Amino acid sequence: MQLRRILLALAACLAGSTAAASCGPYTVAMYEHGALYYRSGEQWAGIDKDIVDELARRTGCALRMTRDSRIRIWTMLKDGALDMTMSGIATPEREGFARFTPYLQSRNMLLVRNEAARHATTLEQFAAQPELKVAVIKGFKHGATYDAWLDRLRKQGRVHDTPDYSTLLRLFQYGRVHAILQLSSNVDALYRDAQVRGQFRVLDLVPRENVQGALVISRLVADDSAARLEQALRAMREDGTVKTIMERHTSPERALAMVLR
């Protein structure tokens, strides 16, 4: 009887190892974006990277991180050529080809260069001055109010759709554009950035339009693997791990505001 119990336990362990090994390998495409994913010396760091690392540890899933532009990431997910990405915002179209499990909340803020902010502190004031231009990252969703405002400016040729975060910041730093949209989670990092520090004013113009960043899993990923990852992420939210990760890369106050409730 004792031998039988030992053999059953061993079989269960082997079955668990086989199940864990069968999860993946999956590719998780990352994109540079403030505290979420950024270069730290020769390495890449950020909230999203640490969450992926912890998901892999808890689930046994083989998760391989790559880096790409946001627009290419969404295109590859839609075409079935990519398994996952992080901090994605759900839309009805995207939910047709991917599953979303939220883990953070944030909202977009308008960062306006100091010289423009003297005369433009609302969306309407900015729109009323045709010489003022704004830059965003192509493929991003900013909420109903900002997206409608951007559509108006885009028709006037006043919106620069940049391929990535570093290009966005360069345009802003050198005055090629007068404003950029940034998630509140990135503001602390920009205040510390010597290249842009002191050059801008932060306008919190749509405080009620929070957006939820989610783990995005292609619907082509096996259901059992997707469910395992989603369950692990929900557990990380509930046991405080996600908040602890956020505090590594931003202030405690900012982390508390980002916690999904």
Long-range contacts (C-beta under 8 A, 24 or more apart in sequence): 17-60, 19-60, 20-59, 20-60, 20-61, 21-60, 21-62, 22-225, 23-59, 23-60, 23-61, 23-62, 23-222, 23-224, 23-225, 23-228, 23-229, 24-61, 24-62, 24-63, 24-64, 24-225, 25-62, 25-63, 25-64, 26-61, 26-62, 26-63, 26-64, 26-83, 26-84, 26-221, 26-225, 27-64, 27-65, 27-66, 27-82, 27-83, 27-84, 28-52, 28-63, 28-64, 28-65, 28-66, 28-83, 28-84, 28-85, 28-86, 29-65, 29-66, 29-67, 29-68, 29-72, 29-73, 29-76, 29-82, 29-84, 29-85, 30-65, 30-66, 30-67, 30-68, 30-85, 30-86, 31-67, 31-68, 31-69, 31-70, 31-73, 31-85, 31-164, 31-165, 32-67, 32-164, 32-165, 32-166, 33-87, 33-137, 33-165, 33-183, 33-186, 34-165, 34-182, 34-183, 34-185, 34-186, 34-189, 34-190, 35-185, 35-186, 35-188, 35-189, 35-246, 35-249, 35-250, 36-86, 36-87, 36-183, 36-185, 36-186, 36-213, 37-67, 37-86, 38-189, 45-249, 46-249, 47-87, 47-104, 47-185, 47-245, 47-246, 47-248, 47-249, 47-250, 48-86, 48-87, 50-245, 50-248, 50-249, 51-86, 51-103, 51-215, 51-233, 51-236, 51-242, 51-245, 52-86, 54-236, 54-241, 54-245, 55-215, 55-229, 55-232, 55-233, 55-236, 58-232, 58-235, 58-236, 59-228, 59-229, 59-232, 61-225, 61-228, 61-229, 69-138, 69-139, 69-163, 69-164, 70-137, 70-138, 70-139, 70-140, 70-164, 71-138, 71-139, 71-163, 73-139, 74-139, 77-216, 77-218, 80-218, 80-220, 82-218, 83-217, 83-218, 83-220, 83-221, 84-215, 84-216, 84-217, 84-218, 84-221, 85-216, 86-213, 86-215, 86-216, 87-213, 87-214, 88-213, 88-214, 88-215, 88-216, 89-140, 89-141, 89-211, 89-212, 89-213, 89-214, 90-212, 90-214, 91-141, 94-216, 97-218, 97-219, 98-216, 98-217, 98-218, 98-219, 99-216, 99-217, 99-218, 99-219, 99-226, 99-230, 100-214, 100-215, 100-216, 101-214, 101-215, 101-217, 101-229, 101-230, 101-233, 101-234, 102-212, 102-213, 102-214, 102-260, 103-213, 103-214, 103-215, 103-233, 103-236, 103-237, 103-242, 103-260, 104-185, 104-212, 104-213, 104-242, 104-246, 104-258, 104-259, 104-260, 105-210, 105-211, 105-212, 105-213, 105-257, 105-258, 105-259, 105-260, 105-261, 106-183, 106-184, 106-185, 106-210, 106-211, 106-213, 106-257, 106-258, 107-143, 107-183, 107-184, 107-204, 107-206, 107-207, 107-209, 107-210, 107-211, 108-142, 108-143, 108-146, 108-181, 108-182, 108-183, 108-184, 108-206, 108-209, 108-211, 109-181, 109-182, 109-183, 109-184, 109-187, 109-202, 109-203, 109-204, 109-205, 110-134, 110-146, 110-179, 110-180, 110-181, 110-202, 110-203, 110-205, 111-172, 111-179, 111-180, 111-181, 111-182, 111-187, 111-190, 111-200, 111-201, 111-202, 111-203, 112-178, 112-179, 112-200, 112-201, 112-203, 113-172, 113-175, 113-178, 113-179, 113-199, 113-200, 113-201, 114-199, 114-200, 114-201, 115-178, 116-178, 116-179, 117-200, 117-201, 117-203, 120-178, 120-179, 121-203, 122-203, 122-205, 123-149, 123-205, 126-178, 126-179, 127-152, 127-153, 130-156, 130-158, 132-158, 132-178, 132-179, 133-158, 133-159, 133-160, 133-176, 133-177, 133-178, 133-179, 134-158, 134-159, 134-160, 134-177, 134-178, 134-179, 134-180, 134-181, 135-159, 135-160, 135-161, 135-162, 135-168, 135-171, 135-172, 135-176, 135-177, 135-179, 135-180, 136-160, 136-161, 136-162, 136-168, 136-180, 136-181, 137-161, 137-162, 137-163, 137-164, 137-165, 137-168, 138-162, 138-163, 140-181, 141-211, 142-181, 142-211, 143-206, 143-209, 143-211, 144-209, 145-206, 145-209, 146-181, 146-206, 146-209, 150-181, 169-193, 169-195, 169-196, 172-196, 172-199, 172-200, 173-199, 183-211, 184-254, 184-257, 184-258, 185-250, 185-254, 185-258, 187-254, 188-250, 188-251, 188-254, 189-250, 212-260
